[in-house]
């Protein structure tokens, strides 16, 4: 039985074209990009091409891209750079539904002399912009709010968020790891100072990411040593991974419009089928703008872990919530922040599609779902 992979917000399979772009840098073009000989020059050309490809997807100059080991490092680099930019500004703003790699540095700073405000969200996952305006004060140094939630797919208005920050003279950072390659991002037109990205969310390799920083945005290296990445991040570049990241961004740009409509249709079919099979289920964030590929559903009186295991046994991979907490028995911090009732809080599933997902896979998922939900509900009650 061919397995079905519906956990693309955790990671995506590497596209064949991406693998092909990576292979030369694992074989013939193996040199160190900092070396002055031909082998090094070939590797350097690969890094430069990748930077241009990533920048093109954001519509910015390549010089504005700093490569990292992934989205987590990019989030940390942006948050710590902004926090240290002005010693007089010791107030930082985030949201309770942010990814752990944004919440953790904010909490670290809260333990080291900073004051951190984590904004509440609406019951549908939306952001109250008036609440954001009210939270900003003269001592605020950074607002860090994600572009698309990794669990619910809810989109937040980056242009409006950034404009509020610019009006108040506050640096603005957004984790766009889930947004990149799924929705258009014109960073050159956005009033945002930092954007964090990861290759493995858009059919690139793991262990590679980037931070976009606007010309005015301060950037202080977390990793110090030699002068790689324009002295913003020391360490020999992962040339094969960067080549893959660049090609993945190029492919995403070419296919974004066509794949978006097809994936959105699959998502809508999934949600209609889920509600037909389990009328008491809740689709989270349904009233908000959302990623086309993401369904977050909470089943009444069910166990998330049990649902995931039963689906896995039938050859279907989904998740309960964020992959970084996949072994956590506690309910999702995102759903808790949205105020989901105890009746549904423990029965969440995140189903995330990709451009490789098919209608036949969706129908197979829907065919096995009723039995699994019934079994989970009985076990939960027992």
N, C-alpha and C positions, 0 to 999 in steps of 0.2 A: 504494500500500500504506500503510495506516494504521500509524504507528509505535507501538511499545509503550514506555512509560516505566516502567522498574523501577529507578530511581535516586532514590527519594524520601527517602533519608537524606542525600543531597547537597542537594537542594532539592525543593520540591513545587510543582505548578502552583497558581496563585492561584485559589481557589474563586470562582465567579460571584457569590455573595452578598458575598464580601469585596471584589471589584472594585466592586460596586454601593455598598458602604459608603464606599469611598474617593473615588469620583468627585465627590461634592458639595464635597469639600475641595480638589479640583483645579479647580473651576469657581466656583460662587457663593460658597462659604464659604472663600475663599482667605486670609482675614486672618491676621495674626500673633497667636498666642494670648496674647501679653503686652500687646497694645494694649487701650486702654480704651474704644474705640468699638464699635459693634454688630458690625462685621466681626470684630474681635478676640474679642468675647464669643462669637460663634458658633463660632469656631475653638477657643476655650478649652473650650466645652461638649463639643466632639468629643474633646478630649484627656481631659477628666474622665470621659466615658463609656467611653472605651477603657481607662482605668486601672481603672475599676470592673469591666469585663468580664474583663480579665486577672486581677484579684484574685479574682473569683468562681470562676474555674476552679481556683484554688489554695485557695479557702476562707479568704482573709485579708482584712484591711482594705485599701482602696485606698491608704492612706498608706504602706503597706509596699512599694509598687511604685515603682521608679525606672526610667524608660525610658532605653534606650541605643540605640546604632546596631546592636546585634546581640549574639549570644552571646559573641563574642570580647571585646568591650568589657566585657560583664557579668562574664566570668571575670576579666579584668584588674582591674576595679574591686573585686571581692570580695577577690581575693588581695592586692593592694597595700593595701587598707584594713585587712585583718586583720593583715598583716605589720607595719604601722606602728602598730598599736594599743597595743602594750606593748614598749618598748625592751628590756626584760629577756628577752623571749621571741624568740630568734633561730633557732628550729628549726621547720621546716615539713615537712609530710608530704603526699605525693601518691602516685600509682601510675604505673608504667611505661606503662600503656595509656591514659593520659589524652589528651584532645584537645590538639593543638598549642597552642591558645590558653590552656590551663592550664599545660602544660609550659614554654612559653617564659617567662612571668613568674616561674615558680619557678626556672628556670635563671638568669634575670637576677638574681634576689635571691641565688642561690648565688654569683654573681660579685661580690656587693656586701655581703659580711659575714654572710650567713645560711648555715645548714646545712640542706640539703634531703635528706630520705629519700624515695626513690621505691620503693614497695612492689612486690615481685614478685607475680605472680598465679599461680593454679593453671593446669594444662594445659588445663582446660576454660573458662578465663576467669573463674572464680570468685575471690572475695576471701576470704582467710584472716583472720577477725576476731581470732584470737589473735595473728597477726603484727602487726595494727594495734595491739592493746593493748600489745604488747611494744615497739613503736616510739615510743609516746608517753612523754614524760619531762617533768620540771618546766619545762624551758625551751621546750616545744612551744607555739607560738602559733596554729597553724592545721592542720587536716586538710582537704584538698581531694580529694574522691573523687566520680567521676561516678555518676549514677543509672542510666544505660543506656549501654553502649558503642556508639559510632556505627558501628563496623565489624561486630561480632559480634552486637549486640543483647542481650548478657548484662546482666541486671539485678543491681544490688547492693542490699543491704538498708539503705536509708537510715535507717529507724527505729533499727536496731541500731547502725549507724555513729554516728548522732547521739547515741544514749544513751551510748555509750562516751566520746564527746567531752565530753558534759555532766558525766559522772561525774568526769572529769579536769580540768574547767575549761578546755577547749580549744575555740576557735571552729571551726565546721564549715561547709564550703562544698561544694555539689554542683552540677556542670554537669548540668542536666536538659533540655538542648536537645532530645535525642532522645526523652525521656520525656514531655514536655508534650503533652497531647492524645492520647496513645496508652495511657497507664495513669493511673488516678486518682492525684492528688497532693493530699493534705490538709496543706498546709504549716503550717496553724494547729496541727495536732496533732503535727507532726514536730519532734523536738529538733534542728533544723538552723538555722543562722544565716543562710545565703545560698543562693539558688537562681538559677542563670543560665538565661535563656530566649532563644529566637530565633523570630521570627514565620514565617520562610520554611520551617520544618520542619513546619508544620501548616496549609498552604495559605493562609498569609498572605504579605505582600510581603517582599522582601529589604531589608536595611538598617535593620531595626527589631528591637529586643530589649528585654529588661527584666532587672532584678535584684530579686529579693525579698530584703529584709533584715529580720530579726527586730528587735523593739524594742530588744533589748540589744546588737545587732550594730553596731560602729562602721562609719561610712561616710565616707570622705574622697574628695572629688572628684578624678578624674583630669583632667577638663576644667574649667578655671576661667574665670570671667568674670562674667556676670550671674547672676540668682538663679533661673533656671529649675529645674524638678524639685526644688523645695524646697531650692535651693542645693546640690544634690548633683551636678548635671551641667549646666554652662552650654551655651547654644546654643539657637537657635530650634527649637522642636519640629517634627518631621516629621509634621504633622497628618494628611495622607492616609495615610501609612504606619501611624500609630498607630491610626487608625480601622479600617484593615484588620486590624491585629493583634488589636484588641479583638473584632471580628466573627469572626475566625478562632477565637479562644478560645471564644467563645459557641457557634459551630457544633460545635467539638470536644466541648464538654461535652454538648451535646444528642445527639450521635451516637456517643459513645464506646462505650457498652455494645453497641449493635447492630453497629457496624462492627468492633469488636474480635473478636467470634466469627467473623464472615465472613472477615476478613483472616487470622486464625489458621488457618482451614480451607484457604485458598489456600496459605499457607506450608507446611502439612503436605503438601499435594498436590505442591507444588514439590519438597520434599525427597525424597519417596518416588520421584518421577519421575527426579530427578537420580541417586539411588543405583541405580535400576534401569538407567539408561543408562550409568552409570560407577561400578561397584561399588567401585572402589578410591578413590573420592573420600571426603573427610572433611567432615562438617558440623560446623563449629566451635561450641562452646558448647552442644551439643545436650542435654547432661545438666544444664544450668543453667536457671533461669528466664530467659526471653528475651522481647524485644519480639515481638509477634504478627506484625509486618510484615517482619522481617529474617531473611534467609538468608545465611550466610557459608560458602561451600564452597571447599575446596582440592582441586584436581584433580592427580593424580599426573603428574609429568613434563610439565607444561604451562606455557605463558607467560600470565600474567595479561593483559598488554598485548595479546597476540595474540587471546585469547578475547574481550576487550572490543571489539577492532576487527572481528572476524568477526561478532559479534552486532550491532554497529552497522550493518554493511553489510547485514544482513538486517532492519534496521528495529527493533532492540531495544536500548534504552539500559540498560546496567548499569555498574557500576564495579569496579575492582580493589580499592580500599580507599578511605580518606577522600578527599573531593573536594579538600581543601586540599593533598593530595599526589598528585593525579591524574597529574601529569607526572613524578613521581618514579619512576625505574627500580628503586630499591631496594625490597626486600620491605616489607610493612607492619610498622611498629614494634609494633603490637598483636599480630600473629601471631608475631613474633619473641619478644616477651615471654612468649607462651604456650608457647614451645619447640617450635613446629611444625617437623617434620623438613624437611631440604632437598629431599627428594623431592616435597613438597607445597607448600612455602613460596612458591614463585614462581608457582603456578597458582591464586591465590585470585580469587574473584568475590564481590562483595557485591550481592545482589539484594534490593531494598527496595520493598515494596508500599505502596499507599495505599488509601484508601476508594474510590477510583475504579478500582482494578485489578479485572479480571474473570477468570472461569474460562477464557474463550476465550483470553485473553492468556497465561495460564499454560500452556495446552495448546499454543499456538503456540511458545512458548519451548522446551518440552520436545520438540517435534517436530524442531526444528533443532539441538538440543544435541548429539546423538551425533556427527553429522558434524563439528561444530566442535571437539569435544574430541579426536576422532581426528586431525584435521588439526593441531591445536596440539601434540599429543603427538609426531607425526612431525617437525614443525618443531623442537621442543625437542631431540629426539634427534639431529637433523641438525646 
